[in-house]
């Protein structure tokens, strides 16, 4: 991906006008198996090359999922997303201009669902999430639990 970012910011009494361009590139590998159970995996590696980042800058994104049918038409699904970065900057200025294409939230979830009637499913889902913002020392994390009805047509 070839990109150019034009960034303007106002820091009284100055207006800063900054423009940089670069490349993001890298492989993506995926796997899917479906027979008595479902298993899937995807891995993305993305290198950053620009005047804002050092040559060794990279991002990694791993997604794993699996599922199995149980007696009584129940389905159990497991989902894992893991993101980590090794983005290094040439300066600490203008780092809010960096594009991060992936969701940076790490999470693991398990979902139990059962079809009810013509497109309606009952489900319960529980999981843990953790998100560390790239440029801040702020972290959000916690447990989620959801019970609901889902309609798909």
C-alpha positions in Angstrom: 0.0 0.0 0.0 1.4 3.4 -1.0 0.1 6.2 1.1 0.5 10.0 1.6 -0.7 11.7 4.8 -1.2 15.4 5.0 -1.5 16.4 8.7 -2.4 19.8 10.1 -2.5 20.6 13.7 -2.8 23.8 15.7 -0.6 24.5 18.7 -1.2 28.1 19.7 0.3 30.3 18.4 1.5 28.0 15.5 -0.2 26.0 12.8 1.9 23.0 11.9 1.5 21.6 8.4 3.2 18.2 7.9 3.2 15.8 5.0 4.8 12.4 4.7 4.5 9.3 2.5 5.6 5.8 2.6 4.6 2.1 2.1 3.0 -0.6 4.1 3.5 -4.1 2.8 3.7 -7.7 4.0 2.3 -11.2 3.6 -1.0 -12.6 4.8 -1.4 -16.3 5.3 -4.7 -18.1 6.1 -5.9 -21.6 6.7 -9.4 -23.1 6.9 -10.5 -26.7 7.7 -14.1 -27.8 7.8 -15.3 -31.3 8.3 -16.5 -32.6 11.7 -15.4 -29.3 13.2 -14.3 -25.9 11.9 -10.8 -24.5 12.4 -9.4 -21.4 10.8 -6.3 -19.2 11.2 -5.0 -16.0 9.7 -1.7 -14.2 10.2 -0.8 -10.8 8.8 2.7 -9.3 8.9 2.9 -5.6 7.9 6.1 -3.7 7.5 6.1 0.1 7.7 8.5 2.2 5.6 8.2 6.0 5.8 10.1 9.0 7.0 8.2 8.7 10.3 9.1 5.1 11.1 12.4 3.2 11.5 13.1 0.5 9.0 12.5 -2.3 11.5 8.9 -1.3 12.2 6.3 -4.0 11.8 2.8 -5.1 13.0 1.5 -8.6 13.5 -2.0 -9.8 13.7 -3.1 -13.4 14.5 -6.7 -14.6 14.4 -7.7 -18.2 15.4 -11.2 -19.6 15.4 -12.8 -23.0 15.8 -16.2 -24.5 16.3 -17.9 -27.8 16.8 -21.6 -29.0 16.6 -22.9 -30.6 19.8 -25.9 -32.9 20.4 -29.2 -31.1 20.5 -28.2 -28.6 17.7 -26.0 -26.6 20.0 -22.8 -25.0 18.5 -19.7 -24.0 20.5 -17.3 -21.5 18.9 -14.0 -20.3 20.1 -12.4 -17.1 18.8 -8.9 -15.6 19.5 -7.5 -12.3 18.2 -4.0 -11.2 19.0 -2.3 -8.0 17.8 1.2 -6.8 18.6 3.3 -4.1 17.1 7.0 -3.3 16.8 6.5 0.2 15.3 9.4 2.5 16.1 9.5 6.2 15.2 12.2 8.5 14.0 10.7 11.3 16.2 8.0 11.6 18.8 6.3 14.4 16.8 3.3 13.7 14.6 2.9 10.1 15.7 -0.8 10.6 15.8 -0.6 10.6 12.0 0.4 6.9 11.8 -2.2 4.6 10.2 -2.9 1.4 12.0 -5.1 -0.8 9.8 -5.9 -3.5 12.3 -8.0 -3.7 15.4 -5.6 -3.4 18.2 -7.8 -5.2 20.7 -6.6 -8.6 21.9 -9.5 -10.9 22.9 -10.6 -14.4 23.5 -14.3 -15.4 23.4 -16.3 -18.5 23.6 -19.8 -18.6 22.2 -22.6 -21.1 22.7 -25.6 -20.9 20.3 -28.7 -22.9 19.4 -31.0 -22.3 16.4 -34.6 -21.7 17.6 -36.8 -20.9 14.6 -36.2 -19.8 10.9 -33.2 -17.6 11.3 -33.5 -17.0 15.0 -30.7 -18.2 17.3 -30.3 -18.0 21.0 -26.7 -17.4 22.1 -24.5 -16.7 25.1 -21.0 -15.3 24.7 -18.2 -14.8 27.3 -14.8 -13.3 26.7 -11.8 -11.3 27.9 -10.4 -8.3 26.1 -7.3 -6.2 26.5 -6.4 -3.1 24.4 -3.3 -1.1 24.8 -3.4 2.1 22.7 -0.4 2.4 20.4 0.7 5.9 21.3 -0.6 6.2 24.8 0.1 4.5 28.1 -3.6 3.7 28.4 -4.9 0.2 28.6 -8.5 -1.0 28.7 -9.3 -4.6 29.7 -12.1 -6.6 31.1 -14.6 -9.4 30.9 -17.7 -9.4 28.7 -20.8 -11.6 29.1 -23.7 -11.4 26.7 -27.0 -13.4 26.3 -29.2 -12.6 23.4 -31.2 -13.5 20.3 -29.7 -13.2 16.9 -31.6 -13.0 13.6 -30.0 -13.8 10.3 -31.8 -13.9 7.0 
